[in-house]
């Protein structure tokens, strides 16, 4: 028995994390790898059988896990996003949901051949897109902020609403089957009470947390456990009133916390994000592995046609009708109408609904789960691979090129940014001095006048996410502070700071956790002095900068979406010979290049020449 438990832990936890790493390493949709892993260890190899191992506890485990997922998702819903995406969010959560329900039920009735009761239930289950699938896809797809907000808000808000809708429809079907018409009023009252209780519990718990944190009534070490305990508690209490009302409570708890200014919440979010990634990975494998081979054997042509109808007819038509007269343009309508992957909640509700319908004699109960499984499998795989290229084709992606934020727009830093842009890197400069950012914009660069540590900067950068940060101001301590703030979000190996003065050895004075990796071979003042003497940055083939007979030295290496900054704490650019190097050239070298007919730094010609001379792939 102990060996079986150990095997299950290895398969689920280690396998889930391994799937997430493979997705990151090879730029694949994580949810697709998790789906394949679940099929392999469950119906494929038979290594685990969650229902046999956990019995009725499986549903409770899934519910608690989903409660934490929607709570963490709610923490990402800031009402400030609604200023840019509010109308689309309202249309997708208020108007599109009933339309998807109606059209999904009609498709199940006309194509799937179900009775009206199971058809209406199927339509209710299908309105749930699910944050467990959407959020991982959004992290990889690099969508612009507005379309990403549409999909994120729809998934997180509709998740509990759809779950409650499906649970209520199931109860009504069972009551009608038993002929207990008088109990319909009771179900309606329970639904209203459950929703009200869920909202009250979520809001109350959020303000309780704010009181505890602001008044210093709890130690730092207990803050995360308190949040998790409250999320699970409000879920369990609300579920007493009506099944799935707990998801409303957990979601409202997260959304309220995100919008009432709780100090220190951003640090706690990072821990919960990591926890939720582990939960999603494990949970998705569990639910897919729990599929019975009979479910797979029940797949048929009507189910296949119904799945196509859900993807190609139901979702697009409901989206178009719901957004008529809104400020969504045609590209956003196409993206939102095409992307609607179903996930964990749909799978869990379908499994429970099939069992309960079978108990009261519905013949169609046996095909409810295969129908839902077919839609989940198809949408996870197709949408997982289709979202990034579709977003690029519609112009709703931030692009595949790596993005660097440069904090400090001094004249030589603007010149470096231009060379990086020539090398195929998207650069945004940030400075508190408006004259510096105006100079950068005149050079054709993206620049923001703001304090990088402000909430405004966070909102502006959310419009165009960054992958790396280079902090180059005259203040070493400030540079270190910015890197310490950005490191947990971008990755500590992706934040760099330029020493401001040669007298401070940051590698010894400041702990690595509280600063960035040291960039360059000189301090700020030396780069500034040399630039004023006529030194300039340029992009050229990495092979030339790495040649043994050259006096040029690369500062930044770019290849295949990677940006490698020169650092005493970083390996060199070996292995990147077919990429692009950004070098710092002395006046004589710049003059010789100009005499030879090369374009001055700041145009795109050096990059084009570099591509033809020395770069074969990226």
C-alpha positions, 0 to 999 in steps of 0.5 A: 500500500505504501509503495502504491502511494509513493508511486502515485506521488511520484507520477502525479507531483514529479510528473506534473512538474516535469511536464511544466519544465518540458513546456518551458524548455521547448516552448510548448503548451504545458496543458497539452503535455499534462493532458498527454501525461494523464492519458499515459499513466491512466488509461494507457499504462494503468499506473494509477487509478484515482477513483479506486485509490480515493473513492468518494474523496476524489470529488472533495479533493478536486473541489478544494484544489479548484477553490485554491486555483480560482482564489489565486486567479481572483488575485489577478483580477484588478478592477483597473484593467476594466478601464481598458477592457471593461465593456468586453469583459461585461459582454463575455461574462453577462451576455455570452454565457447564456448564449453559449448555454443556449446554443450548446444545449441546442447542439447537444439536442440536435447533433448529439441526440440527447433528451432536453434535460441532459442537453440543457445540462451539457450546455451548462457544463460547456459555458465554463472555459476555466482558469486552469487552462486559460491562465497557463496558455496566457503566460505562454502566448504573449498576448497584448493586455486587452485581449488577455484581459478578456480571456482571463476575466471570462475564465475566472468569473465564469468558472464558479458561475458555470459550476453553480449553473451546472449544479443547479440544472442537475438538481432541477433535472433530478427533481423533475425526474422524481416528480417533486415539483414543490421542491423547485422553489426550495432549490431556487431559494437555496441557489439565492442563499448560496450565492449571497452567502458566497459573496458575503463570505468572500468579501468578509474574509478579504476585509478580515485579512486587511485588518489583520495585516494592516494592524500588524496583528499577525506575523509574516510567517502566518500570512500565507497560511492564513490566506490559504486557510481562509480560502478553503474555509469560505469554500467549504462553508458556502458549499453547505448552502448549495453545491459549488457556491464555494467557488463563488466565495473563493473567487470573490475572496481573491478579487476583493483582496486584489482591489482593497490595497493590502500591503505585502500582498504581491510577495505572498502572490508569488508563493501562491502562484508556485503552489497553484502551478503544482496543484494545476499540474497534479490535478489535471493529470489526476482527472485525465488519468481517472478517465475510464476506458469505457469513456474512450470507447464511447466516442462516436461520430455524433460526439465528434460532430458535436465537438466540431459544432462547439468549436466552430459554431456555438462559441463563435456565434455566441461571441459575435452576438454578445459583443455586437455594438461593443468596442471590440474590433473584429480581430478581438472578436475572432480571437475570443470566439476561437479560443475557449478551452475547457478544463478541470471544472468541466471534467469534474462536473461531468463525471459527477453529473453522469453518475447521478443521472445514471442513478435515476435511469437516464440512458444518455448519462453514459454519453455525457462524460464522453461528450464533455471529454471530447470537447476538453481534449479537442480544445486543450490540444487545438487551442493550446497550439493555436493561440500563439500563432493566431494572436500573431496573425491577428496582430494581438501578440506582443511579438516573439522577439525578446523584450528588455526594459532599460531603466535609465535613459542616459545618452549612451544608454539610448545608444545601447538601446538602439543597437539592441533594437537593431539586433532584434530585441524589443527595448523600452526605456524608463526614466523619471526625467522627461527630457531623457525619455523625449530623447529616446523617443526621437531616436525611434525608441519606446520610452516611458516617463515614470518611476519603475517602482511605481504602480503606474510603471507596472500597469504600463509594462503590463501592456507590453511584457518584458523578459529582461531588465538592465538597470543603469543609473548613477545610484548603485543602491537604487539599481540593486533595489530595482533588481531585487523587485523585478527579480522574482517576476522575471527570474534572478538570472534575467535582471542586470545592473551596471555598477555606478562607480568603480569604488563599490564592489557590488559582488562583495558589498551586496548579497546576490538576492538583493541586487542584479547580476553585474553587467559590463566591464566598466562602471557607469561613469566610464561608459559615459566618458567614452561615449562622449569621446566618440565611442558608439554601440553597434550590432554585428555578427557574433562570429566577428566579435568572437574572432581571435584577431579582433579587438572588439568585445561583445556586451550583449549576445542575441540569438533564438529569442535569448539575450545574454548580457556580458557579466563577470557572473555569466558565461561568455557567448560561446555557442552563439556564433551564429547570432548577433553581438552588440559591441562598444566601438572606439572612435577610430573603429567607428570612423573606419566603418563610416569611411567604408560606407557603413550606415551610422549607428541608429539605422537598421542597415548594420543589422541587415548586413550582419544577418547576411554576413554571419547569422544563419538562424535565430 
